[in-house]
Amino acid sequence: MGAGSHEPTFMTEPMFQVAVIGGGPAGAVAARLLATAGMQVALIERGRKRSFKAGETLPPVANPVLRRLGLWSLLTEGHMRCPGNRSAFGSEALVDLDFIRSANGAGWHLDRIKFETALQKQAIESGVNFHRNALVGLKREGTVWDIPLADGSHLTANFVIDASGGARAVLRRLNVAEARYDQLAACVGIYQCDVQQDHRTIVEATQDGWWYSAGLPKGQRAVMYFSDTDLESYGQVRKSFDVELSKTRFVCREVQRSNALGAPDIFVEPAYSAHAAQVAGPGWLALGDAAMRFDPLSSQGLWTSFLGAEKAVSAILDGSESTLRGYAGWCTETFRSYLSERSKYYEMELRWPHLEFWQRRRLTSQLRRPA
């Protein structure tokens, strides 16, 4: 070692009992629950600012979870009720599903940036130590993790939660593999609109994928095209979003009814299904998208991450290996059930059985071994 250089030393007592890597919904909720239970918790958010984040609709089934976890009050301002959805999926006609028949009430269209900010604030108010910084390394000595950050500082903790989403910041450093089931991605357009005539979501299947649209708070409308990134249709939509949108029967009409203004901002979001080879180990676990990712057609990702946070926190508070195994078992069964439901959704569409996109969806109904 050169003069003046040194290895970081571990403290006799860690600064924190738990360090949560990732300040999204799963991480912020887990951090708050742990702090409320009396633990010393650090929440590390890499701090990338965004003007919009996809994954903006919660289905009615999420409402009991939101109430149980103390999140219901966050929906009172800046978010919009979703009274139902419409879909042309497996049918030429547009089929309505009204949430008035749901025992859980209406769903929600979220301003995701505002919602996540509120979750982080809630965590901080519960005593969580918040760091807007990036993780640059990870090392464990004995029972203590050393967590270096981009600003040169180091945190230490007994337990680490990977809630960093697709970045898999902890899992990558632990060399935990991921099994991906497809190459699905969303080409997203965000329109500013004068009118929001219908607050229901709409889904429309096409030959090589499917379209989705929903009205959002702040007079916006999200329009997304989902397909595999290696298919020609996906590249075509990326190049000529408005042109390809105009070829739809129902989604295009909804955009027109909303009186969309100007060209949309276009960006890409991954939407593939995946699960980690391992979601828990000595002194760590993975949560949310880091543990498993869901096809947006299922509307399952966000509220399942809340369930996962609740179960992960119970396992950490218990502290036994058996409860960590129980959490891992819950993840496996949740993903297995999801794959079964996913297959049922896609098997509803029988109009293009010979085309690549739809053929692929019939071949991925079983759990895969990660590469």
N, C-alpha and C positions, 0 to 999 in steps of 0.2 A: 504494500500500500504506500502511496506517496505521502509526503509530509502534509499533515493537516487533514487527511482523509480518514474516514472511519466508518465502520459498519454501524447501522442503527442498533441501539441497545434496547432490550425489552425491559419494561418496568417490572418491579416486583409485583405490584398490583396493577392489572390493566386499567386503562382510563375508563373503559366501557365494558359492560357485560355483553352487549350485543352491538354490532355495527351492521347497519342495513345499507347495502350498496344499491342505489337506485331510488329516486324520489317520486316515482310514478304512483298510481293508485295502490298497487299491492304493497310496495315498500312503505309508503306513508301510513297506510292503515296498520300494517304490522308494527311499525315503530311506535305509533300511538298506543296500541293495545299493550305492548310491552312496557312502555313508560308508565301507563296507567296502573299496571300491575306492580310498579315500584322498581323496575329495572333502570339502570343507567344505559341509555341508548344513544347512539350516533346515527344520523341519517345523512348519507353522502349522495348528493345529486350533482351530476357532472355539469349542469348549468347551461346546457345548450338551449337558447331561447328560440321559440317557434311561434308563429302567428296562428297556426292551426294544427290540430292533431286529430287524426282519424280515429274511429272507434267511438263514435259520439252518441250512440243510441243504446239505452238500457231497456230490456224487455220487462214486462210486468212481473215475471218470476223473480226478478232481482229485488223487488220492493220489501219482502220480509227480511232479506239479508241487510238491506240498507237501514231498516228500522232497528234491527237487533244490534248492529254495530255502531249505532249513533250517528249515521250519515244522513238521515232523512232531512234534517234541518238544512243541510247544504243545498237542497234542491229548491228552496223557497224563492230564491232570487237568481235571475239570469239564466234559467233553464226552462225548457218548454215541454209540456205534456205531449205524449204521443198516443193518440186515441186508437190506433190500429195500424194494420198494414195491408197492402194490396200486392198481389203477385200474379204474373203470367209465367208460371213455372210448371211445365208439364201440360200446359193448356194454351190455346190461342186466346182465351178470354182472360180478363183481369178479374181475379177472385178476391173478394174482400174478407178480412178477418177483423172484426170489431172487438176491441179490448173491453167493451162494456160487459161482455160475457165472462171476463176473467175475474176470478175471485180475488186476484191481487191488484185489480184496478188498471190504470193506464201505465204505459211505459214512459220513458223520458228521452228527449233530445237534449244532449248536454253541450254546453260550451266546455270542451275538454280542458282547455288551458285554464279557464276560471275554476273548474272543478278540481283539477289537480293542485292548483295554488291554494284552494280552500282546504284540501286534505293536508297539505304540508303545514299550513298555518295551524290547523287543528292539532297536528303532531307537536309542533313547537310549543303551543300553549299547554300541552300535556307534559312538558319537561324534556322533550327530545332535543338533543344537541344537533343543530342543523349545519351542514357544511356544503356550500355550493362550490364543488371542486371535482376534479377527476381522479379516479383511482389509477395509479401508474404501476402498481406492483402488489404482491401479496406473499407473505411468508409466515409459516407457523413454526414456533419453537415450543415444544411441550404442549401446554394447553392455551398458549397465547398467540394470537395473530398480530403481526406487524403490518400496518396498512399505510404505505406511503402515498401521498397525494401530490398532485401536479405542482402545488405551490411550495414543495419541499418539506412540508410538515409530515409527521407520522402520527397515526392513531394506533392504539392497541385495544384489543377486545378478546374476550373468551370465545365468542361465537360470531359467525359471519352469515348474513343472509344475502344471497344473490337475487335481487329484485331488479336487475338492470335490463330486463327485457331481452330483445334480440341480440344485444351486445354481449350477453353472457359473460360479464366481466370477471366473475369468480370462477365459473365453470370452465372457461377457456384456460385460465391459469392452473386449474386442477386437472386439465386434460380430460375432462368429461365429454364424451362424444354426444352428438345429437342425431336422431333419426328424422329425416325429412320425408314427407309423403308426396310432395308435389312441388311445383314451381309457381304456385299461384301468387299473383301480386295484383295490386289495385293501381290503376291509373286514375288519379283523383282530380276532379275539377271543382273549384269553389266559385260559385256565382253570387254576386250581389243582386238582390231582388227588390222590387218595389212592392210586391204582393206575396203573401203567404196564404193561399186559399185553402190548402189542405195540409194538415200536419201529420198525415200518415206516411209511413215509409212505402216505397214501391220497389219491387224486384221484377226484372224482366230477363228471361233466358233468351240467348241467341245461339247461333250455330257453334260459336267457338268460345263461349263464356257467358257471363251474365252482367247485367247493369243493375245498379242500385241508386236510389235517390231519396233524400230526406230534407225537409225544411229544418233550418237551424235557428238558434237565437241570433240576434243582431242582423236580421234580414238576409241571412245567407241561405244558400241551398247547396248541399253536397251532392255531386254526381260522381259515381265511381264505376269503372269497368274492371271486371275481374276475369283474368285468364292466365294461362301459363306463359311465363316470359319468353319461352323459346318458340311460341307459336306466332305465325305471321300476323294474325289478327291483333295481337297485343301491341306489336310494333306499329301497326297501322293506326291504332287508336292514339298512341303516344304522339305520332306525327300529325294527325288530323283529328283532334278530339271532337270538335264541333261537327265536322263532316260525318264522322262515324255515329255520333249521338243522333244526328238528324235521321238516321236510318232506322232507329228504334220506333216502335209503335206507341208506347205508353210513356216512357221516361222523357222522351223529347217533348211530348205534349205537356207534361207536368212542368218542365222548365219554362216552356212558353207561357203557360198559365201564370207562372210566378213573375212574369215580366222581368226576366233576367237582363241585367245591364252589362253590356260589353263582353269582352272575352274573359274566360275564367283563368284563375291561377291554376297551373297544372303541376302536379308532383306525383311521385311514385311511393307507394307504401307496400312492404312485404305482407303477404297474407297466407303464407304456406302453413300447413299443419305439421307439427313436429313435437317430439318429446325427448327429454334428456335421458341418457343411459342410466343416470343415477341422480336422484334429487335430494339425497341427504347423506351425510357422512359425519365422521367425528368432528364436532365443532362447526358444522356448516349445514345449510340447506338452501335449496333453490325454490323460488316462488314466482308466481305469475308466468309471463311469457318466457322467462328463463327456464322454467320447468317444463312447460307445455304450451303450445300455440294452437289456436283453433281457427278453422275456416270462418270468416265473418258471416257466412250464410247461417251459421248456427246461433248467432247473437250471444255467444257463450263466454267469450274471453274476459270481458271486464268484470261481470258479476262473479264468475268462477274464481277470479283472482282474489276477490274479497273473501269468498269461502275458504280459499287456500290460506289466506293470511290468518284467518281465525283459527284454522286447524294447526297451522305452523306455530303460532304463538302458544297454543295449548301444549304442543309437544315440547317447545323450548322451556316453558315454565315448569313442566313436569321433570324434564331433564334426563329422562331414562332412555336407553337405547331402544327399548320396545316401543315407546311413543314416537320416536323418530321413524322406526320401521312402519308404524301405523300410518304416519303421514305419507311415507313413500307408497304404501299400499293404497291409500286413498287416491293419490295421484294416478297410479296405474289403473285403478278401476274407473276413475273419472274419465281418463283418456280412452279407455276401452269402450265405455258407454258412448262417449262422444263419437268415436269412429262408427259405431253401429248406427247412431242417429244420422250422422253425416251421409252414410250410404243410403239410408232411407230417403233423405232429402233429394240426393242426386238421382236416385232411381225413379223418382217421380217424372223426370224429364225423359221421354221416350221418342221425341221427334227426330233426333239426329244420332241414332245409335252407332252409325258407321264413322262418325267424325271423332278426331283424336281427343279433343278435350273431354268429351262425354265418355269415351271408352276408358280413358285413364281413371275416371272417378269410380268406375266399377271394379277396379283392380286394387284398391287401397283400403280395404275394410278391415284388415288385420294389423295387429301391433307388429312393428318391424324391429329388428335388431339394429341398433345404431352402428354406423360404419366405424 
